[in-house]
Amino acid sequence: MAKLPDVEEGLVGSVPPPIPPKRHGIPRLIAAARYSFAGLRSAFSSEEAFRLEVLCLIILTPIALYFGQTPVERVLLIGSVLLLMIIELLNTAVEAVVDRIGSEYHELSRQAKDIGSAAVFLGMMMVAMVWGLILL
């Protein structure tokens, strides 16, 4: 007789895990922060592009604080890099969902990944433009 797959294997037909109860107030904020840090850890460990953007933030933040002549310039310089990181996180999420749906080729999957990549590219152009216009 064939062995049935365990529920933990996540195969089709398996029983999904129970939905945790909804939290409210401060416990909800703490849980949300925990999920956010888990997402940052996941992106940092799995995405080389995100690690490079973190390195850029670490290097460019002191430069922005030193060369930015006004608080607005400093916010624009640092904020543009942070926005690029946000775009990268969203692109990573889109790629994860597309990969979760299936590994076979589908035109919509390619389109979703290409659009996410284009968003990251535009973010990089924005960083270059902001830094170039303010510092040059």
C-alpha positions as CSV (number, residue, x, y, z in Angstrom):
1,M,0.0,0.0,0.0
2,A,1.3,3.5,-1.0
3,K,2.3,5.8,1.8
4,L,0.3,9.0,1.9
5,P,2.2,12.3,1.9
6,D,2.6,14.2,5.2
7,V,0.7,17.4,5.6
8,E,4.0,19.3,6.1
9,E,5.1,18.5,2.6
10,G,2.6,21.0,1.2
11,L,1.3,18.8,-1.6
12,V,-2.0,19.4,-3.4
13,G,-4.8,18.0,-1.3
14,S,-3.0,18.5,2.0
15,V,-4.8,20.2,4.8
16,P,-3.7,23.9,5.1
17,P,-2.4,25.1,8.5
18,P,-4.9,26.8,10.7
19,I,-5.2,30.6,10.4
20,P,-3.8,32.3,13.5
21,P,-6.3,34.4,15.4
22,K,-6.4,38.2,14.6
23,R,-4.4,40.4,16.9
24,H,-5.4,43.9,17.9
25,G,-3.7,47.0,19.3
26,I,0.0,46.7,20.5
27,P,0.2,42.9,19.9
28,R,-0.8,43.5,16.3
29,L,1.9,46.2,15.8
30,I,4.5,43.9,17.4
31,A,3.5,41.0,15.1
32,A,3.6,43.3,12.1
33,A,7.1,44.5,13.0
34,R,8.2,40.8,13.4
35,Y,6.8,39.9,10.0
36,S,8.5,43.0,8.4
37,F,11.9,42.1,9.9
38,A,11.4,38.5,8.7
39,G,10.8,39.9,5.2
40,L,13.9,42.0,5.4
41,R,16.0,39.0,6.6
42,S,14.6,36.8,3.8
43,A,15.3,39.4,1.1
44,F,18.8,40.0,2.5
45,S,19.6,36.3,2.6
46,S,18.1,35.4,-0.8
47,E,18.6,38.4,-3.1
48,E,22.0,39.6,-4.1
49,A,20.6,42.8,-5.5
50,F,19.0,43.7,-2.1
51,R,22.4,43.1,-0.4
52,L,24.1,45.4,-2.8
53,E,21.4,48.1,-2.2
54,V,21.9,47.8,1.6
55,L,25.7,48.2,1.0
56,C,24.9,51.3,-1.1
57,L,22.7,52.7,1.6
58,I,25.5,52.1,4.2
59,I,28.1,53.8,2.0
60,L,25.9,56.6,0.6
61,T,24.2,57.7,3.8
62,P,27.3,59.4,5.3
63,I,28.1,60.9,1.9
64,A,24.6,62.3,1.7
65,L,24.8,63.7,5.2
66,Y,28.1,65.4,4.5
67,F,27.5,66.7,1.0
68,G,23.8,67.5,1.2
69,Q,23.6,71.2,1.9
70,T,20.1,71.4,3.2
71,P,17.8,68.9,5.1
72,V,15.7,68.6,1.9
73,E,18.8,67.5,-0.1
74,R,19.8,65.0,2.5
75,V,16.3,63.5,2.6
76,L,16.2,63.3,-1.2
77,L,19.6,61.7,-1.4
78,I,18.9,59.1,1.3
79,G,15.2,58.7,0.4
80,S,16.0,57.9,-3.2
81,V,18.1,54.9,-2.1
82,L,15.5,53.8,0.4
83,L,12.8,54.0,-2.3
84,L,15.0,51.8,-4.6
85,M,15.2,49.3,-1.8
86,I,11.4,49.3,-1.4
87,I,11.0,48.8,-5.2
88,E,13.5,45.8,-5.0
89,L,11.4,44.3,-2.1
90,L,8.2,44.6,-4.1
91,N,9.9,43.1,-7.2
92,T,11.2,40.2,-5.0
93,A,7.7,39.6,-3.7
94,V,6.3,39.5,-7.3
95,E,9.0,37.1,-8.4
96,A,8.3,34.8,-5.4
97,V,4.5,34.7,-6.1
98,V,5.1,34.0,-9.8
99,D,7.6,31.2,-8.9
100,R,5.1,29.8,-6.3
101,I,2.4,29.6,-9.0
102,G,4.5,27.3,-11.2
103,S,7.8,26.7,-12.8
104,E,6.5,26.2,-16.4
105,Y,6.8,29.1,-18.8
106,H,3.8,31.4,-19.1
107,E,3.7,34.7,-21.0
108,L,2.0,36.4,-18.0
109,S,4.7,35.2,-15.6
110,R,7.4,36.6,-17.9
111,Q,5.5,39.8,-18.2
112,A,5.1,40.2,-14.4
113,K,8.8,39.6,-13.9
114,D,9.9,41.9,-16.7
115,I,7.6,44.7,-15.3
116,G,9.1,44.2,-11.8
117,S,12.6,44.4,-13.3
118,A,11.7,47.6,-15.2
119,A,10.4,49.2,-12.0
120,V,13.8,48.4,-10.3
121,F,15.6,49.9,-13.4
122,L,13.6,53.1,-13.2
123,G,14.4,53.3,-9.5
124,M,18.1,53.0,-10.3
125,M,17.7,55.8,-12.8
126,M,15.9,57.9,-10.3
127,V,18.8,57.4,-7.7
128,A,21.3,58.4,-10.4
129,M,19.3,61.4,-11.4
130,V,18.7,62.7,-7.8
131,W,22.4,62.2,-6.8
132,G,23.6,63.7,-10.1
133,L,21.4,66.8,-9.9
134,I,22.2,67.5,-6.3
135,L,25.9,66.7,-6.1
136,L,27.1,67.7,-9.6
